[in-house]
Amino acid sequence: MKKFAIMTLKGGTGKTTTAITLGHGLSLSGKRVLVIDCDPQRNVAVTFGVEAKSGLADLLTTGEVDILEVRDNLFVIDSGGRKLAEVELILGRKDNRENRLSESLKYLRGCDFVLCDCPPSVNMININALAFCDEVIIPIAMDYLSQVGAEQTLEIITEIQRLVSSYSVQFRILPTFFDGRTKISQMVLDRLRERFGEQVFETVIRINTAIKEAPWNNKTIFEHSPLSRGAFDYYRLTEEVLVQGGE
């Protein structure tokens, strides 16, 4: 079972879109996928038009959770909305608080991939997601502030590794909102590849209106516009993740 945290401290980089679309792409490839919504905004559940009675907030406090099947082989744990923000206070008083998610899901079986859609903030939920996952996917839009957010995310990963000796996680960078008509997009992409080398995905997610339209109909890009370049880019990302996972 491969576990990914999809995280960056800069909003608007395609983080939730990547969690949802990569999850659906992997499920369409025959893999069993669980997407965990770690954000009180509940964008994963909203996109699929579902709501659970017990979500991540309940899982972290009582151990109870509803796992919803939203597509064939694709399952979702709802965040619990505002209740998840309240869990921050509860976790702060717990021993071993950074491993609460790992402990809650230690008996999870039957999944090939788990994707955690993380909020753009520094909080205990994100620290739990980092401690639970094997790898972090950091979406970076082709602008300066997105790069700054990515740098801050990497600093947090490094700090957790320093404080928790048993913690070890890899990271990969996913270029998003690439616009081939602009020099800035190519310049940012070139700098990312120069600095991070093979830690940058070969796949680049291009700007595509259809990607933004899909959630309005509670669909992913594969359902809304399967022949669009947005669908093509996420198909490529899915293949790249499968190859890297040895599938």
N, C-alpha and C positions, 0 to 999 in steps of 0.2 A: 504494500500500500504506500503510494507516494503522496506526500502532504505538502501543499503549497500555501503560503500566505501571500496574498496579493495586496501590496501595501505601498503607500507613499504619503508623506506629510503634506503634499500639495494636492488640493482638490482639482477636479476638472481635467484629469489626465486619462480618463477611460478605465479607471480601476474596476468599478462595478461591472461595466460593460465587458471587460476582459474576464472577470470571474464567471459571469453568466454565460458568455459566448464560448469560452474555452471549455467550461463544464459541459455545455450542450454538445460541442464538437467532439469531446472525448466520449460522451455517451452514444453519439451517433456512430462512433467507431467500435461500438460493442463493449465499452468499458462501463463499469458501475461507478458512478460519480456522486459524491456528496458535496454540496455547496453549503458552507456555514456562513450565515449573515452575521457579522460581528459589529455591525453599525446600527445604532438606535434608529436611524432613518428608515431602515427596513427596505432598502431599494431592491434587494434581490427578491424578496417576497412580493413586493408591489409589482415588479416587472412580470412575474408569473401569475399575478392575480390571486394569491393565496394568503391565508392567515392562520397561524397555528395557535391552539389554546395554550400550549406550553412550548416556549422557545429557548434560545440560548440562555436567557436570564434565569429561567427555571432550572436548566441543566446545571448551571454553575452553582446554584444555591441548594436545590433539592435533589438533583440527579434525575429529575423527570423531564422528558422532552418528546415532542411529536416530530417524527421525521416524515415529511410530505413527499410523495412521489409526484413530480410535476411534469415529467416526460418519461418515456421508457428509459430505464437505467439511470435516470437523473433524479436525485433527491435533494431536498432543501431543509435546513434547520433555520427557522425564522429567528430573528434576533430577540424579539420580545419588546421592541420599541423602547419607550421611555423607561421601562423596568430595567433594561440593561444598564442604563446610566446609573440607576440606584445600586446596582450590583457592585459598582466601583467602590462604594463606601463599605460594603460588606466584605469584599475581598481584602480591603486594606487592613482589616483586623484579623485576617486568617494567617495561620502558619503555612509556609510553602505556597503562598498565594500565587506565585508566578506559574505554578504547575497545576492549577485547578482544572483547566481544560484538558490537559493530558490525563489527569486522573479520572475525570468524568467520562472520557472516551477510551479508556485503556482496554475495554472489552469490545470495541468496535470491530466488526468483522464483515467481510463480504463486499468491501469497497476496493476498487483499484486506485482511485484518486480521491483526495479530499482537498477542496479549495476553500480557503478562508478569505472572505471579502472584508477587509479591515478599514475602519474609519481613518480619515486623515488627521490623526491626533496622537499625542503621546499619552497613553493611559494603560491601566492594568489589563484591559481586555486585549489590547494589541500585544502586550508583553506575553500574555498567555498564548496568543496565537503564534508568536515567534518561538516560544518554548515548545510548542506542540508540533510545529512544521519542520520539514527537512530543508525546504528551500523557499526563498522569498522572490517573488516576481515584482519588480519595481517598474510600473509604467511611467514613462517620461514623455510628456508632450514636447514638441519641438520649439521650446521657448526657454528663456533664461530662468524664470521663477520655478519652472518644473525641475530644472537641474538643481536649484537650491534645495527644493523639497526632497529630492533624491539624496543629496549629500547629507541632509539631516537624518533621513531614514537610515543611511549607512552608519552614521555616527551612533544611532541608537542600537543598531545591531552589534556594533563593536563594543559598546558599553555593556550590553547584556552579556556578551561573551566574556568580558573582563570580570564581571560580578558573579556569574554563574559558571563554575568550572566545567560542569557537565554539559553545558549548552554549546551546540555547534550547528550552524546553519549556513548554507550557501546562498548566494543571491544571483539573479539574472536580471538584466535590464531589457525592457520591452519598449522600443520607440513607438510612440503613438501620435496621432494627428499630424502625420507627415504630409506636407504639401509640396509636391515636386515643382510647382510653379514659383516657389520662393527660394531665395538664396539662404535665408535663415534656417529653413528646415534642413537643407543639405549641410550647412555649416555645423549645426548642432549634432546631426547624425555623425558627421565625420569626427567631431571631437569626442563623442561617446565611444566610437569604435577605436579611436587612437588611445584613449585613456583606459578603457575597460576590456578591449580586445574580445576574446571568446566569451566573456560574460555578457555580451550584448547579443540578443537573439538575432539570427539572420533575418527573421521575419520582421517586416515593418508594417505597422497598421496605418494605412493612409486615411486622410479625411474622406468621409463618405456620409452623405446626408441620410442614406437608408439606415445606417447604424442608429442614428438618433430617432428615426421614425419608428423603429421596431417596438420599443417598449410601450408606445401609445396603444398598440394592439395586443399587449401582453404576449409578445413574440420575441424570439431571438432573430438575429439577422439571417440565420439559416432558414427560417420559416417565412420571414417577411420578404426577403429579396435574395434568394439563394444564388442568383447569377451576378450579384453586385460585386464590386471590387472589395467591399467590406467583408462579404462572406468569403471571398477568395483569400483575403489576408488572414482571416481567422482559421480557415481550413489549413493554411500553411503553418500557422502557429500550432494548431492541434497536431499536425504531423511531426513538427519539430519536437514537441513535448513527448510524443510517443516514442520517437527515435531515441531521445536522450534517456527515457525511462527504460530503454532496452526492450521496448515492445515490438 
